[in-house]
Amino acid sequence: MAVVIVTEAEQDWIRNIPDVEIVDPHEYLTSPDWNRRRNIKLYNLARSYRYQSLGYYVSLLAEARGHRPFPSVVTIQDLEQRQAIRLVPLELEGLINQCLTPLHSDTFSMSVYFGRNLASRYNRLARELSTMFQAPLLRFEFTRRKKWRLASAHAIGLEDIPASHQPFVAEQAQRHFNHGSLGKAKRASYRFDLAILHNPKEGDNSPSDDKALQKMVKAAASVGINAELLTIEDAGRLLEFDALFLRETTAVNHYTYRLARRAEREGLVVIDDPKSILQCTNKVYLAELLHKAKIATPQTIVAYRGNAARIVAELGFPCVLKRPDSAFSQGVVKVESLEELTRQLDLYFADSELVVAQKYMRTDFDWRIGILDRRPLFACKYHMARGHWQIIKQDSEEKNGKYGKCETMPVEIAPRKAVALAQKAADLIGDGLYGVDIKEADGQFFVIEVNDNPNLDSGVEDKFLRDDLYRRIMESFLRRIERIKSMDLTQ
């Protein structure tokens, strides 16, 4: 896919970026050749983005032509109308105050160029801001009244960059465009680009191990997709891609959700999509959704302050308490007594007004049924960790004792009732990639939860399908991207 910079600037540093086409805004807007071209990632570095300027029309017409402009018109308008700064999450507000509290002044201006700031101490803040506001060149104004807050955010053009900043901008542009460069010949063999977000720091709790991630890259290439492994440090490159695959543990109050939401808004194919993240990562929502659909689950009570007596009377001991946003067995506890129940509820209510309580069901394993595009993909038995009641023993220092063994099998020989139940539960969420956890007791099956970010590990979930597991996922991305591209062409 061709990378194009639209700019009036004549600086050598722009002209010398390898494997990038440079075009003047007027030529881009008026030449019929640009209207006919397809598969373009367009960086709009025009002098100005004000309403109905050349820069504004470059992004506007790029979208009409099916090109992918960066920044998009939606981003430009949101910034100009101050809509975006009203949506700054609490986590980002905390980071703003953490970074700016040492300042003596009550106002501060910060420029972010391709996700970086001149002062390295502000790079984390710059990265988070560029994740939220997707534009190559940005300027933020902050004010302090007791606490620091973001007062304004603007996408800026090259003419707004001070002369003293230009060498740094040139360096960051070179770094940005050269990162992961494939060269023209190799890049031409791919139709689309896929970003796979992962976090090496997650270690054993990562949704996919390193070998599985490499298999994904290889599978993507086999269907004509160039896949790159990205971390949050690369978030500023998001709009270079046609699709985003989240292989980092997701949460609503986390950059994974913000990145998914931004990507979807900008027209990328996203798995896990933000709606699935919202629904699957909250166990209170899942409990209500499954109950309304009359899907069998362990007996469940949505607990709030003051109804502990109902938990004792209806569920008895032991019972299971779950934080609404728990993951990887963290935030899920088994309680054995009223004293323990009261103590654990107080702890959980400090963070959430509602908590899920479920009847404890002792089983030797949980079923995990993988679902993609509303069809079963894989089936596994996750056995409980040695000497533990869950499949993961989070406090174990012994790696071999931390996880129970896994048995993977063809979907066709897994219990049909379990597969059908998983399909019904996943269909309530959407058509993405899900892992449905199911308990089996006395021939009956009960949904525990629907995961938006199921594990895909080498030698585990892929043990039966092997490389075909990853190819099926990449074929799904290909169909979704082609569908979006065809819609762009018909509009």
The 8 nearest C-alpha neighbors of each residue, nearest first, counted from 0:
[[1, 38, 39, 190, 187, 191, 2, 186],
 [2, 0, 39, 40, 3, 38, 19, 20],
 [1, 3, 40, 19, 39, 41, 20, 0],
 [2, 4, 20, 41, 19, 21, 42, 40],
 [5, 3, 42, 21, 41, 43, 20, 6],
 [4, 6, 22, 43, 23, 24, 44, 21],
 [7, 5, 45, 44, 23, 8, 24, 4],
 [6, 8, 23, 45, 9, 24, 46, 5],
 [7, 9, 6, 10, 157, 13, 45, 46],
 [8, 10, 11, 7, 14, 13, 6, 12],
 [11, 9, 12, 8, 13, 14, 15, 7],
 [10, 12, 14, 13, 15, 9, 16, 8],
 [11, 13, 15, 10, 14, 169, 16, 173],
 [14, 12, 11, 15, 16, 10, 169, 9],
 [13, 15, 11, 12, 16, 10, 21, 9],
 [14, 16, 12, 13, 11, 17, 19, 173],
 [15, 17, 13, 14, 19, 173, 12, 18],
 [18, 16, 19, 15, 177, 176, 14, 20],
 [19, 17, 183, 182, 16, 20, 2, 180],
 [20, 18, 2, 17, 3, 16, 21, 4],
 [21, 19, 3, 4, 2, 22, 18, 1],
 [22, 20, 4, 3, 5, 19, 14, 23],
 [23, 21, 5, 4, 6, 27, 24, 20],
 [22, 24, 6, 7, 26, 25, 5, 27],
 [25, 23, 27, 26, 5, 6, 28, 53],
 [26, 24, 28, 27, 23, 29, 53, 30],
 [25, 27, 29, 23, 28, 30, 24, 22],
 [28, 26, 24, 25, 29, 30, 33, 23],
 [27, 29, 25, 26, 30, 24, 57, 60],
 [30, 28, 26, 27, 25, 31, 33, 24],
 [29, 31, 32, 26, 27, 33, 28, 34],
 [32, 30, 34, 33, 29, 35, 28, 27],
 [33, 31, 35, 30, 34, 36, 27, 29],
 [34, 32, 36, 35, 31, 30, 27, 28],
 [33, 35, 31, 32, 36, 64, 30, 37],
 [34, 36, 32, 33, 31, 37, 64, 30],
 [37, 35, 33, 34, 32, 38, 39, 64],
 [36, 38, 39, 35, 66, 65, 64, 34],
 [39, 37, 0, 66, 1, 40, 36, 65],
 [40, 38, 1, 66, 37, 0, 2, 41],
 [41, 39, 67, 2, 66, 3, 239, 1],
 [40, 42, 68, 3, 67, 4, 39, 2],
 [43, 41, 4, 69, 68, 3, 44, 5],
 [42, 44, 5, 45, 69, 4, 41, 70],
 [45, 43, 6, 5, 156, 42, 157, 46],
 [44, 46, 6, 54, 47, 156, 43, 7],
 [45, 47, 156, 157, 158, 44, 54, 7],
 [48, 46, 156, 54, 45, 49, 155, 52],
 [49, 47, 54, 55, 52, 50, 156, 75],
 [50, 48, 52, 47, 55, 51, 54, 79],
 [49, 51, 52, 55, 48, 56, 76, 54],
 [52, 50, 55, 56, 49, 53, 54, 48],
 [53, 51, 55, 54, 49, 50, 48, 56],
 [54, 52, 56, 55, 57, 24, 51, 25],
 [55, 53, 48, 45, 57, 52, 56, 47],
 [54, 56, 48, 52, 53, 57, 51, 58],
 [55, 57, 59, 53, 58, 54, 60, 51],
 [56, 58, 54, 60, 55, 59, 61, 53],
 [59, 57, 61, 68, 56, 55, 72, 71],
 [60, 58, 56, 61, 57, 62, 72, 55],
 [61, 59, 63, 62, 57, 58, 56, 64],
 [62, 60, 66, 58, 64, 63, 59, 57],
 [61, 63, 65, 60, 64, 59, 66, 67],
 [62, 64, 60, 61, 65, 59, 487, 66],
 [65, 63, 61, 62, 66, 60, 34, 488],
 [64, 66, 62, 487, 63, 61, 488, 67],
 [67, 65, 61, 39, 64, 62, 40, 68],
 [66, 68, 40, 41, 62, 39, 61, 65],
 [69, 67, 41, 71, 58, 70, 42, 61],
 [70, 68, 42, 71, 43, 134, 41, 238],
 [69, 71, 134, 68, 74, 133, 43, 72],
 [70, 72, 68, 69, 74, 73, 58, 75],
 [71, 73, 75, 74, 58, 59, 76, 70],
 [74, 72, 76, 71, 75, 77, 70, 265],
 [73, 75, 77, 71, 72, 76, 78, 70],
 [76, 74, 72, 78, 73, 77, 79, 71],
 [75, 77, 79, 73, 78, 74, 80, 72],
 [78, 76, 74, 82, 80, 83, 79, 75],
 [79, 77, 81, 75, 76, 80, 153, 152],
 [78, 80, 76, 81, 77, 75, 153, 82],
 [79, 81, 77, 82, 78, 76, 83, 75],
 [82, 80, 78, 79, 83, 84, 77, 151],
 [83, 81, 77, 80, 85, 84, 78, 86],
 [82, 84, 85, 86, 77, 81, 78, 87],
 [85, 83, 86, 87, 82, 81, 151, 149],
 [86, 84, 83, 82, 87, 81, 88, 149],
 [85, 87, 84, 83, 88, 82, 89, 131],
 [86, 88, 84, 85, 91, 89, 92, 83],
 [89, 87, 91, 90, 86, 92, 252, 85],
 [90, 88, 92, 91, 93, 87, 252, 94],
 [89, 91, 93, 88, 92, 94, 252, 253],
 [90, 92, 94, 93, 88, 89, 95, 87],
 [93, 91, 89, 95, 94, 90, 96, 88],
 [92, 94, 90, 96, 91, 95, 97, 89],
 [93, 95, 97, 91, 96, 92, 98, 90],
 [96, 94, 92, 98, 93, 97, 99, 91],
 [97, 95, 99, 93, 94, 98, 100, 147],
 [96, 98, 94, 95, 99, 100, 93, 101],
 [99, 97, 95, 96, 100, 94, 121, 101],
 [98, 100, 96, 101, 102, 97, 95, 147],
 [99, 101, 96, 102, 97, 98, 147, 103],
 [102, 100, 99, 103, 98, 97, 96, 104],
 [103, 101, 100, 99, 104, 105, 107, 98],
 [104, 102, 101, 105, 100, 106, 99, 107],
 [103, 105, 106, 102, 107, 143, 142, 101],
 [106, 104, 143, 142, 103, 107, 144, 102],
 [107, 105, 142, 104, 141, 143, 108, 140],
 [106, 108, 141, 140, 142, 109, 105, 104],
 [107, 109, 140, 139, 141, 110, 106, 138],
 [110, 108, 139, 138, 140, 111, 107, 116],
 [109, 111, 138, 137, 116, 139, 112, 108],
 [110, 112, 116, 137, 115, 114, 125, 136],
 [111, 113, 136, 115, 114, 135, 168, 116],
 [114, 112, 135, 115, 136, 171, 235, 111],
 [113, 115, 126, 112, 235, 129, 111, 125],
 [116, 114, 112, 111, 122, 125, 113, 126],
 [115, 117, 111, 118, 122, 125, 110, 121],
 [116, 118, 119, 115, 167, 164, 110, 111],
 [119, 117, 116, 120, 121, 122, 115, 109],
 [118, 120, 122, 121, 117, 116, 115, 123],
 [121, 119, 118, 122, 123, 98, 116, 124],
 [122, 120, 119, 124, 123, 118, 125, 116],
 [123, 121, 125, 119, 124, 115, 120, 116],
 [122, 124, 126, 125, 121, 127, 120, 119],
 [123, 125, 127, 121, 126, 122, 128, 94],
 [126, 124, 122, 128, 123, 127, 115, 114],
 [125, 127, 123, 114, 129, 124, 128, 122],
 [128, 126, 130, 124, 129, 125, 123, 131],
 [127, 129, 131, 125, 130, 126, 132, 124],
 [128, 130, 132, 126, 131, 114, 127, 133],
 [131, 129, 127, 128, 234, 132, 235, 133],
 [130, 132, 128, 129, 133, 127, 257, 261],
 [133, 131, 129, 130, 128, 134, 74, 83],
 [132, 134, 129, 130, 131, 70, 74, 235],
 [133, 135, 70, 136, 69, 132, 154, 137],
 [136, 134, 113, 112, 137, 133, 70, 69],
 [137, 135, 112, 155, 134, 154, 111, 113],
 [138, 136, 154, 111, 155, 153, 110, 112],
 [137, 139, 110, 153, 109, 152, 111, 154],
 [138, 140, 152, 109, 108, 151, 110, 153],
 [139, 141, 108, 151, 150, 107, 149, 152],
 [142, 140, 149, 107, 150, 106, 148, 108],
 [143, 141, 106, 147, 105, 148, 150, 107],
 [144, 142, 147, 105, 146, 145, 148, 106],
 [143, 145, 146, 147, 142, 105, 148, 106],
 [144, 146, 143, 147, 105, 148, 142, 100],
 [147, 145, 144, 143, 148, 96, 100, 142],
 [146, 148, 143, 96, 142, 144, 141, 95],
 [149, 147, 141, 142, 150, 143, 146, 92],
 [148, 150, 141, 151, 140, 142, 84, 147],
 [149, 151, 141, 140, 148, 142, 152, 84],
 [152, 150, 140, 139, 149, 153, 84, 81],
 [151, 153, 139, 138, 78, 140, 84, 154],
 [154, 152, 138, 78, 137, 155, 139, 79],
 [153, 155, 137, 136, 134, 138, 75, 156],
 [154, 156, 137, 136, 153, 159, 138, 47],
 [157, 155, 46, 47, 158, 159, 45, 44],
 [156, 158, 46, 159, 160, 44, 45, 155],
 [157, 159, 46, 156, 160, 47, 161, 155],
 [160, 158, 157, 156, 155, 161, 46, 47],
 [159, 161, 157, 158, 162, 164, 165, 156],
 [162, 160, 164, 163, 159, 165, 158, 157],
 [161, 163, 165, 164, 160, 166, 159, 158],
 [162, 164, 161, 165, 166, 160, 167, 168],
 [165, 163, 161, 162, 167, 166, 168, 160],
 [164, 166, 168, 162, 167, 163, 169, 161],
 [167, 165, 169, 168, 164, 170, 163, 162],
 [166, 168, 170, 169, 165, 164, 171, 117],
 [169, 167, 165, 171, 170, 166, 172, 112],
 [168, 170, 166, 172, 167, 171, 12, 165],
 [169, 171, 167, 173, 168, 172, 166, 174],
 [172, 170, 174, 168, 173, 169, 175, 167],
 [171, 173, 175, 169, 174, 170, 168, 176],
 [174, 172, 170, 171, 176, 175, 177, 169],
 [175, 173, 171, 177, 172, 176, 178, 170],
 [174, 176, 172, 173, 178, 177, 171, 113],
 [175, 177, 173, 178, 174, 172, 180, 16],
 [176, 178, 180, 174, 175, 173, 179, 17],
 [179, 177, 180, 175, 176, 174, 173, 181],
 [178, 180, 177, 181, 227, 176, 175, 182],
 [181, 179, 177, 178, 182, 176, 18, 186],
 [182, 180, 186, 185, 179, 183, 184, 177],
 [181, 183, 185, 180, 184, 186, 18, 187],
 [182, 184, 186, 185, 187, 18, 181, 1],
 [185, 183, 187, 186, 182, 188, 181, 189],
 [184, 186, 187, 188, 183, 182, 181, 189],
 [187, 185, 183, 188, 184, 181, 189, 182],
 [186, 188, 184, 185, 189, 183, 0, 190],
 [187, 189, 186, 185, 190, 223, 184, 224],
 [190, 188, 223, 224, 187, 186, 191, 225],
 [189, 191, 223, 224, 0, 188, 192, 187],
 [190, 192, 224, 189, 225, 241, 0, 193],
 [193, 191, 225, 240, 241, 224, 226, 242],
 [192, 194, 226, 242, 240, 243, 241, 225],
 [193, 195, 243, 227, 226, 244, 196, 242],
 [196, 194, 244, 228, 229, 227, 245, 243],
 [197, 195, 229, 245, 246, 230, 228, 194],
 [198, 196, 247, 246, 230, 229, 195, 199],
 [197, 199, 200, 201, 247, 230, 196, 205],
 [200, 198, 201, 202, 197, 205, 230, 209],
 [199, 201, 198, 202, 205, 197, 203, 204],
 [202, 200, 205, 204, 199, 198, 203, 247],
 [201, 203, 200, 204, 205, 199, 198, 208],
 [204, 202, 205, 201, 208, 206, 207, 398],
 [205, 203, 201, 202, 206, 327, 248, 207],
 [204, 206, 201, 207, 203, 202, 247, 208],
 [207, 205, 454, 246, 247, 455, 204, 248],
 [208, 206, 456, 455, 205, 454, 211, 246],
 [207, 209, 211, 456, 210, 212, 205, 457],
 [210, 208, 212, 211, 213, 207, 457, 456],
 [209, 211, 213, 212, 208, 457, 214, 456],
 [210, 212, 457, 214, 208, 213, 456, 209],
 [213, 211, 215, 209, 214, 210, 208, 207],
 [214, 212, 216, 210, 215, 211, 217, 209],
 [213, 215, 211, 217, 212, 216, 218, 210],
 [216, 214, 218, 212, 213, 217, 469, 219],
 [217, 215, 213, 219, 226, 214, 218, 220],
 [216, 218, 214, 220, 215, 219, 213, 221],
 [219, 217, 470, 215, 221, 220, 216, 469],
 [220, 218, 224, 216, 473, 221, 217, 222],
 [219, 221, 224, 223, 217, 218, 222, 225],
 [220, 222, 218, 219, 223, 217, 224, 470],
 [223, 221, 220, 219, 224, 474, 218, 473],
 [224, 222, 189, 220, 190, 221, 219, 225],
 [225, 223, 191, 219, 220, 189, 192, 222],
 [224, 226, 192, 220, 189, 193, 191, 219],
 [227, 225, 193, 216, 192, 194, 224, 219],
 [228, 226, 194, 195, 229, 193, 225, 216],
 [227, 229, 195, 196, 194, 226, 197, 230],
 [230, 228, 196, 195, 233, 227, 197, 194],
 [229, 231, 232, 196, 197, 233, 198, 228],
 [230, 232, 234, 233, 229, 196, 198, 197],
 [231, 233, 230, 234, 126, 229, 235, 123],
 [234, 232, 231, 235, 230, 236, 229, 237],
 [235, 233, 231, 236, 237, 130, 232, 230],
 [234, 236, 114, 233, 237, 129, 130, 113],
 [235, 237, 234, 239, 238, 233, 175, 240],
 [238, 236, 234, 239, 235, 240, 262, 194],
 [239, 237, 240, 236, 69, 67, 262, 241],
 [238, 240, 237, 236, 40, 241, 192, 67],
 [241, 239, 192, 238, 193, 242, 237, 194],
 [240, 242, 267, 192, 193, 191, 268, 480],
 [241, 243, 268, 267, 193, 240, 269, 194],
 [242, 244, 194, 269, 193, 195, 268, 245],
 [245, 243, 195, 270, 269, 194, 196, 246],
 [246, 244, 196, 247, 195, 271, 270, 243],
 [245, 247, 197, 196, 206, 244, 207, 195],
 [246, 248, 197, 245, 198, 206, 249, 205],
 [249, 247, 206, 205, 246, 452, 250, 255],
 [248, 250, 255, 247, 256, 276, 452, 251],
 [251, 249, 253, 252, 256, 280, 255, 276],
 [250, 252, 256, 253, 277, 276, 249, 280],
 [253, 251, 250, 254, 256, 90, 88, 257],
 [254, 252, 250, 251, 255, 256, 257, 249],
 [253, 255, 257, 256, 258, 252, 250, 251],
 [256, 254, 258, 253, 249, 257, 259, 250],
 [255, 257, 259, 251, 254, 258, 253, 273],
 [258, 256, 254, 260, 259, 255, 261, 253],
 [257, 259, 261, 255, 256, 260, 254, 262],
 [260, 258, 256, 262, 257, 261, 273, 272],
 [259, 261, 257, 263, 273, 258, 262, 256],
 [260, 262, 264, 258, 259, 263, 257, 265],
 [263, 261, 259, 265, 267, 264, 260, 258],
 [264, 262, 267, 266, 260, 265, 261, 259],
 [263, 265, 261, 262, 266, 260, 267, 259],
 [264, 266, 262, 263, 267, 261, 71, 238],
 [265, 267, 263, 264, 262, 268, 483, 241],
 [268, 266, 242, 241, 263, 262, 265, 269],
 [267, 269, 242, 243, 480, 263, 241, 479],
 [270, 268, 243, 272, 271, 242, 267, 244],
 [271, 269, 272, 244, 245, 431, 243, 432],
 [270, 272, 269, 245, 451, 275, 273, 276],
 [271, 273, 270, 269, 275, 274, 259, 276],
 [274, 272, 276, 260, 275, 259, 256, 277],
 [275, 273, 277, 276, 272, 278, 428, 271],
 [274, 276, 278, 277, 273, 272, 279, 451],
 [277, 275, 273, 274, 279, 278, 280, 451],
 [278, 276, 274, 275, 280, 279, 251, 273],
 [277, 279, 275, 276, 280, 281, 274, 284],
 [278, 280, 276, 281, 450, 451, 275, 277],
 [279, 281, 324, 276, 278, 277, 250, 282],
 [282, 280, 323, 324, 284, 283, 279, 278],
 [281, 283, 323, 285, 284, 286, 280, 324],
 [284, 282, 286, 285, 281, 323, 355, 287],
 [283, 285, 287, 282, 286, 281, 288, 278],
 [286, 284, 282, 288, 287, 283, 289, 281],
 [287, 285, 283, 289, 284, 288, 282, 290],
 [288, 286, 290, 284, 285, 289, 291, 283],
 [287, 289, 285, 291, 290, 286, 284, 292],
 [290, 288, 292, 294, 286, 291, 287, 285],
 [291, 289, 293, 287, 292, 288, 286, 294],
 [290, 292, 288, 293, 289, 287, 294, 286],
 [293, 291, 289, 290, 294, 288, 427, 424],
 [294, 292, 290, 291, 289, 295, 288, 296],
 [295, 293, 289, 292, 290, 296, 424, 446],
 [294, 296, 445, 446, 293, 297, 444, 289],
 [297, 295, 445, 446, 298, 447, 294, 299],
 [298, 296, 358, 299, 357, 445, 295, 447],
 [297, 299, 358, 357, 296, 300, 314, 356],
 [300, 298, 357, 356, 297, 358, 301, 355],
 [299, 301, 356, 302, 355, 357, 310, 298],
 [302, 300, 355, 354, 356, 353, 299, 283],
 [301, 303, 354, 353, 300, 355, 306, 356],
 [304, 302, 353, 306, 305, 352, 354, 301],
 [305, 303, 306, 302, 307, 348, 352, 353],
 [304, 306, 307, 303, 308, 302, 309, 344],
 [307, 305, 308, 309, 304, 303, 302, 310],
 [306, 308, 310, 309, 305, 311, 302, 341],
 [309, 307, 311, 306, 310, 312, 305, 313],
 [308, 310, 312, 307, 311, 306, 313, 314],
 [311, 309, 307, 314, 308, 313, 312, 315],
 [310, 312, 315, 308, 309, 314, 313, 307],
 [311, 313, 309, 310, 315, 314, 308, 307],
 [314, 312, 310, 311, 309, 315, 358, 308],
 [315, 313, 358, 310, 311, 312, 318, 316],
 [314, 316, 311, 312, 313, 317, 318, 310],
 [317, 315, 318, 335, 336, 314, 334, 311],
 [316, 318, 335, 334, 359, 315, 333, 319],
 [319, 317, 359, 358, 316, 334, 333, 357],
 [318, 320, 333, 357, 356, 332, 359, 334],
 [321, 319, 356, 332, 331, 355, 333, 357],
 [322, 320, 331, 355, 330, 323, 354, 356],
 [321, 323, 325, 330, 324, 354, 347, 331],
 [322, 324, 282, 281, 283, 325, 354, 321],
 [325, 323, 281, 280, 322, 282, 326, 250],
 [324, 326, 330, 322, 329, 323, 331, 321],
 [327, 325, 328, 329, 324, 330, 280, 331],
 [326, 328, 329, 204, 391, 325, 393, 330],
 [329, 327, 326, 331, 330, 391, 325, 389],
 [330, 328, 331, 327, 326, 325, 393, 332],
 [329, 331, 325, 322, 321, 328, 332, 326],
 [330, 332, 321, 329, 328, 320, 322, 325],
 [333, 331, 320, 319, 334, 330, 321, 329],
 [332, 334, 319, 318, 320, 317, 335, 331],
 [335, 333, 317, 318, 340, 339, 336, 319],
 [334, 336, 317, 316, 339, 333, 318, 337],
 [337, 335, 339, 338, 334, 340, 316, 317],
 [336, 338, 340, 339, 341, 335, 311, 334],
 [339, 337, 341, 336, 340, 342, 335, 343],
 [338, 340, 342, 336, 337, 341, 334, 343],
 [339, 341, 337, 343, 338, 342, 334, 344],
 [342, 340, 344, 338, 339, 343, 337, 345],
 [343, 341, 339, 345, 340, 344, 338, 346],
 [342, 344, 346, 340, 345, 341, 339, 347],
 [345, 343, 347, 341, 346, 342, 348, 340],
 [346, 344, 348, 342, 343, 347, 341, 349],
 [345, 347, 343, 344, 349, 348, 342, 350],
 [346, 348, 344, 349, 345, 350, 343, 351],
 [349, 347, 351, 345, 350, 352, 346, 344],
 [348, 350, 347, 346, 351, 345, 352, 344],
 [351, 349, 348, 347, 352, 346, 322, 353],
 [350, 352, 348, 353, 349, 347, 354, 323],
 [353, 351, 348, 303, 354, 350, 304, 349],
 [352, 354, 303, 351, 302, 301, 348, 355],
 [355, 353, 302, 322, 301, 323, 321, 303],
 [354, 356, 301, 321, 320, 302, 283, 300],
 [357, 355, 320, 300, 319, 299, 301, 321],
 [358, 356, 299, 319, 298, 318, 297, 359],
 [357, 359, 318, 314, 298, 297, 319, 360],
 [360, 358, 318, 319, 317, 357, 361, 297],
 [361, 359, 362, 358, 297, 438, 440, 318],
 [360, 362, 359, 363, 388, 440, 364, 438],
 [363, 361, 364, 360, 438, 365, 440, 439],
 [364, 362, 382, 383, 361, 365, 388, 381],
 [363, 365, 382, 381, 362, 383, 380, 366],
 [366, 364, 438, 381, 437, 380, 436, 382],
 [365, 367, 380, 437, 436, 379, 381, 438],
 [368, 366, 436, 379, 435, 378, 434, 380],
 [367, 369, 378, 435, 434, 377, 421, 366],
 [370, 368, 434, 377, 376, 433, 375, 378],
 [369, 371, 375, 433, 376, 374, 432, 373],
 [372, 370, 432, 373, 374, 431, 376, 375],
 [371, 373, 430, 374, 431, 370, 432, 475],
 [374, 372, 430, 371, 370, 426, 422, 375],
 [373, 375, 371, 370, 372, 376, 422, 369],
 [376, 374, 370, 369, 377, 371, 410, 373],
 [375, 377, 369, 370, 371, 374, 410, 378],
 [378, 376, 369, 410, 368, 375, 409, 379],
 [377, 379, 368, 410, 408, 367, 407, 369],
 [380, 378, 407, 367, 406, 366, 381, 408],
 [379, 381, 366, 406, 405, 365, 382, 364],
 [380, 382, 405, 365, 364, 379, 366, 390],
 [383, 381, 364, 403, 404, 390, 363, 405],
 [382, 384, 390, 403, 389, 364, 363, 388],
 [385, 383, 403, 402, 390, 387, 391, 401],
 [384, 386, 387, 400, 403, 383, 402, 401],
 [387, 385, 384, 388, 383, 400, 392, 389],
 [388, 386, 384, 385, 389, 383, 392, 390],
 [387, 389, 383, 390, 384, 386, 361, 362],
 [390, 388, 383, 391, 387, 384, 392, 328],
 [389, 391, 383, 384, 403, 382, 402, 381],
 [392, 390, 402, 389, 384, 401, 393, 328],
 [391, 393, 401, 395, 394, 384, 402, 389],
 [392, 394, 395, 391, 401, 329, 328, 327],
 [395, 393, 392, 396, 401, 391, 397, 329],
 [396, 394, 401, 397, 393, 392, 400, 398],
 [397, 395, 398, 394, 401, 400, 393, 399],
 [396, 398, 400, 395, 399, 401, 394, 402],
 [399, 397, 401, 400, 396, 395, 402, 203],
 [400, 398, 397, 401, 402, 403, 385, 396],
 [401, 399, 397, 398, 402, 385, 384, 395],
 [400, 402, 392, 398, 395, 399, 391, 384],
 [403, 401, 384, 391, 400, 390, 392, 404],
 [402, 404, 384, 383, 382, 390, 385, 381],
 [403, 405, 382, 381, 402, 406, 384, 383],
 [404, 406, 381, 380, 382, 407, 403, 379],
 [405, 407, 380, 379, 408, 381, 404, 459],
 [408, 406, 379, 378, 462, 460, 463, 380],
 [407, 409, 378, 463, 379, 410, 406, 413],
 [410, 408, 411, 412, 378, 463, 377, 413],
 [409, 411, 413, 378, 412, 377, 408, 375],
 [410, 412, 409, 413, 415, 414, 408, 378],
 [413, 411, 410, 409, 414, 408, 415, 378],
 [412, 414, 410, 411, 415, 378, 409, 408],
 [415, 413, 417, 416, 412, 418, 411, 410],
 [414, 416, 418, 417, 419, 413, 412, 411],
 [415, 417, 419, 414, 418, 420, 444, 443],
 [418, 416, 420, 414, 415, 419, 421, 444],
 [417, 419, 421, 415, 420, 416, 422, 414],
 [420, 418, 422, 416, 421, 417, 415, 423],
 [421, 419, 423, 417, 422, 418, 416, 424],
 [422, 420, 418, 424, 419, 423, 435, 425],
 [421, 423, 419, 425, 420, 424, 426, 418],
 [422, 424, 420, 426, 421, 425, 419, 427],
 [423, 425, 421, 426, 422, 427, 420, 289],
 [426, 424, 422, 427, 428, 423, 421, 449],
 [425, 427, 423, 428, 429, 424, 422, 373],
 [426, 428, 425, 424, 429, 423, 288, 289],
 [429, 427, 426, 425, 275, 278, 430, 424],
 [430, 428, 426, 431, 427, 425, 275, 373],
 [429, 431, 372, 373, 371, 426, 432, 428],
 [430, 432, 371, 372, 429, 433, 270, 271],
 [433, 431, 371, 370, 451, 270, 430, 372],
 [434, 432, 451, 370, 450, 369, 453, 431],
 [433, 435, 369, 450, 453, 368, 449, 367],
 [434, 436, 449, 368, 367, 421, 448, 450],
 [437, 435, 367, 447, 448, 366, 446, 449],
 [438, 436, 446, 366, 445, 447, 365, 444],
 [437, 439, 365, 445, 444, 366, 446, 440],
 [438, 440, 444, 443, 442, 445, 437, 441],
 [441, 439, 443, 442, 444, 438, 362, 360],
 [442, 440, 443, 439, 444, 438, 362, 445],
 [441, 443, 440, 439, 444, 416, 414, 438],
 [444, 442, 440, 441, 439, 445, 438, 416],
 [445, 443, 439, 438, 417, 437, 440, 442],
 [444, 446, 296, 295, 438, 437, 297, 447],
 [447, 445, 437, 296, 448, 436, 295, 438],
 [446, 448, 436, 437, 296, 445, 438, 297],
 [449, 447, 436, 446, 435, 450, 285, 437],
 [448, 450, 435, 434, 279, 436, 451, 433],
 [451, 449, 434, 433, 452, 279, 453, 435],
 [450, 452, 433, 279, 275, 276, 453, 271],
 [453, 451, 450, 433, 271, 454, 248, 249],
 [454, 452, 434, 450, 433, 451, 206, 455],
 [453, 455, 206, 207, 456, 452, 460, 434],
 [456, 454, 207, 460, 206, 453, 457, 211],
 [457, 455, 207, 211, 459, 208, 460, 454],
 [456, 458, 211, 459, 210, 461, 208, 455],
 [457, 459, 462, 461, 456, 460, 465, 211],
 [458, 460, 462, 461, 456, 457, 407, 405],
 [461, 459, 455, 462, 456, 407, 458, 377],
 [460, 462, 465, 464, 459, 463, 458, 468],
 [463, 461, 458, 459, 465, 460, 464, 407],
 [462, 464, 465, 461, 408, 407, 409, 460],
 [465, 463, 468, 461, 467, 462, 466, 409],
 [464, 466, 461, 462, 467, 463, 468, 469],
 [467, 465, 468, 469, 464, 470, 214, 461],
 [466, 468, 470, 464, 469, 465, 471, 461],
 [469, 467, 464, 466, 471, 470, 465, 461],
 [470, 468, 472, 471, 467, 215, 466, 218],
 [469, 471, 467, 218, 473, 472, 468, 474],
 [472, 470, 474, 468, 469, 473, 467, 475],
 [471, 473, 469, 475, 470, 474, 476, 468],
 [472, 474, 476, 470, 475, 219, 471, 477],
 [475, 473, 477, 471, 476, 472, 470, 478],
 [474, 476, 472, 478, 473, 477, 479, 471],
 [477, 475, 473, 479, 474, 478, 480, 472],
 [476, 478, 474, 480, 475, 479, 481, 473],
 [479, 477, 481, 475, 476, 480, 482, 474],
 [478, 480, 482, 476, 477, 481, 475, 483],
 [479, 481, 483, 477, 482, 478, 476, 484],
 [482, 480, 484, 478, 483, 479, 485, 477],
 [481, 483, 479, 485, 480, 484, 478, 486],
 [482, 484, 486, 480, 481, 485, 487, 479],
 [485, 483, 481, 487, 486, 482, 480, 488],
 [484, 486, 488, 482, 487, 483, 481, 489],
 [485, 487, 483, 489, 484, 488, 490, 482],
 [488, 486, 484, 485, 490, 65, 489, 483],
 [487, 489, 485, 486, 490, 484, 65, 64],
 [490, 488, 486, 487, 485, 484, 65, 63],
 [489, 487, 488, 486, 63, 485, 65, 64]]
